[in-house]
Amino acid sequence: MVEKKKKEEKKDETVNSAVKELEKNMFSIRFYPVAVDEQTKEDAIKNIKRIYKEGNETVRQLLLFMLHENISEFIEFRVVHNFEFMKNKNPDADPTRLRMDIYKKMFNYNTSIEGIMEIISILGSLDEGNDSAKVLTYHYARLCAWESEASMLLRNAIIETLGKSSSTYALDALIKYANNTDNERTFNRLSRALEKWEGRLEGIKMPDSKKSRYRKDLKEVLTSKFGGSHYG
């Protein structure tokens, strides 16, 4: 009983240590480019990938949650964060605190399109199983629900990232999107992502029957016609 308790305590300590390191590195990414230089940001990304690879399931899920939270900033892209807006949102907050909150919205990397694009890329690069691909398709679905240049850019970034993934969930999602979209530009993007999959499918370990099915599905999409254009 005592031995079991010690093991649990050690496990908790390991998780807590990993979480603190993750938070530190996430701060380094969010604070780029104003308070952190590019090398510090790149080092933080490397550390995050290492922690994910070495961590247990709890640590991995926490990192996925953190990345999800940062990507979710796109929900406020329609908002201009001025003092009046922040005051209405937090009427009891101290004015100094409100100004600090505005500075964060102005300067944090994850409140910009390019910042969220990079976080999408980080998420896709974790690529252990299907978890990261599922988080990406979650955000893809939300971004499809509103039409703007910002949402289109982020959707394209997700398609690009899914095209580089080794998760078969990502491949399944891309094929379904391509088979059902009525948007030619989206189809073109999906086709390019699927071409990347076609080029490396043979090198991915999976049952021959499954690989044969993917060959067939990819051929159907990549040789199909859309709006008079031919992708193949």
N, C-alpha and C positions, 0 to 999 in steps of 0.2 A: 504493500500500500504506500509506504514511504517512498520507495523507489519509483513507483508510478507517478507520484506527486512531483518528485524531483524532475522526472523526464518532461512532465507537462510544463513545469516552471521554466525549464531550459528552453522548451519549444516556444513558450510565450516570449521569453527574452530575445530569442532569435528573430521572431516575427517583429517585435517592437523595434529592434535594432534595424531591421530591413526597412520598416515603415519610415523611420526617421531619416534613413539614407535616401529613400525614395522621395520624401517630401523636400529634402534639401536639394536634390537634383531637379525636381519639378520646378522649384523656385528659380533655379538657374536658367531653366528654359523660358519660364514666364517673364523673367526680368530682362531677357535679351530684346533689343540691342542697346537699351538705354543704360541699365545698371550692370550689365554683364557683357563681356566681349564674346566674339564668335568661338574662340577656342574653348572658353569655359562652357559655352552651350554645347559644343560638340563632345566635350568630356562628359558632360551630364548625360547626354544621349547614350554614350557608350556604357556608362555606369548603369543606367536604367535597363538596358538590354542584358547586361551581365546579371543584375539582380533578378530579373525575370527568369533568365535561364537557370540560375542556381537556386531560386526560391522554391518554397513549397506551394501548394495550391492556394493557401490563404494569402500569401504574399503576391502571387500572380493575380488573383482576383482583385486585390486592393489596387494594384497598379492599373489594371484594366478600368477600374472605377475612376481612378484619378485622371486617366487619359480621357475617358468619357466625359467627366466633368469639364475638362478644359476645352474639348471639342464643342461642348454644348453652349459655349459662349456665343455661337452664331445666332442663337435665339434673340439676342439683343442687337443685332446688326441694324435694325430699323431705328434704334434709339440713339439720340445724341445726348451724351451724359454731361449735361451742364448742371450748375448749382441748383437751379429751380427744380429740375427733374429729380435730382437726388434728395432735395429737401422734401418734396412731395412724397417720395418713396420712404424716407426715414425722417418724419417730422420732428422727432425728439432727439435726433443725433446732434452732436456738437459740430459747429461749422468747420472746425479744423479737421475733424474726422471725415466730414463730407468732402472737403477738398482733397484729402488723401485718397478717398475712394474714387474720385473723378480722375486724379492722376493715374491711378492704377488702370482704369478703363482706357485712358488715353495711351499709356505707354506699355502696358503688358503685351507680350508677343501674341498670346492666345486670344486677344480681342481684335486681331487683324485677320484678313483672309489668308495672307501668306503664312502667318503663325499657325493657324488651324490646319492649313495644308501640310505643314511640316509635322504636326502632331499626328495627323492622319497617316503620314508616311512612317512615323515611329511605330504607331500601333500595328500597321501592316507588317513591319519588319520583325516583330516579335515571333509571329508565325509558328507557334508551338500548338499544334492541334487546330481546332476550328474556332476557338474562343475569340481571338482578335478579329477574324473575318466576320463573325456574328455581330460584334460591336460596330464594325464598319457598315454592315447592311442595315443595322438599326438606324444609324445616322443617315444613310442613303435614303431610306424610306421617309424620314422627316423632311429632308431637303427636297424631296420630290413633291412635297405637299404645298410648296410655295414657289412661285416663279420670279426670279430676279437674276441679275448677273452674278451676284454673290453666291446664291444657291447653285447656279449652274457651274461655277468654278469649283466649288467644293464637291459637287456630285462628280465632276470630271476627275478630281483628285482621288476620290474613292474608287472610281472605276479603274483608274491607272494603278492604284495600289492593289486592288483585287486581282488585276492582271499579272502582278508580280508575285502574288501569293503562291504558296504550295499547298494551301488548304483546299481540299476538294469541295468543301462547302462554298468557298469563294467561286470556284469554277461552276458549280451548280447554279449559284445565284446569277452569275453573268450570262449563262445560257438561257435561263428563264427570262431575264430582263430583255435579252436580244430577241427572243421568240415572241415577246408580247408588247414591245414598245411600238408606238405609232409615230415616234419622233425620229426623223432621219438622222439628225445630228447625234442623238443619243445612240442610235444603232451603229453609226460610224465609230463612235468612241468604244462601244462595247465590242465591235468587231476587231478593233486594233488590240484591245485587251485579250481577246480570245486567241488572236494570232500568236501572242506571246505564250499562251498556254499550249497551243498546238506545237510550237517550236520546242518545247521541253517536256511534253507529255511522256515521251518514251523513257525519259530518265527518272520519272517518279515511280516509286514502288507502290504497286496496287495489284489486285488480282487481274489476270488477263481479260476476264469477262467484263470487268468494270472499265478497263482501259479501252477495250473494243467498243463499248457503248459510248464512251467519251469521244473516240475518234469519229464515230458516226454522227453524234450530236454536233461536234465542231464542224464537220464537213457540211452539214445541213445549213448551219448558220453562215459559215464563211463563203459558201457558194450561192447563197440566196440573193435575190434582187430586192432592192428597196427604192421606190420612187424613180426607177429608171437607171439607178446606179448599181454597179456590180462590185461586191467585195469578195475577194478571194486571194 
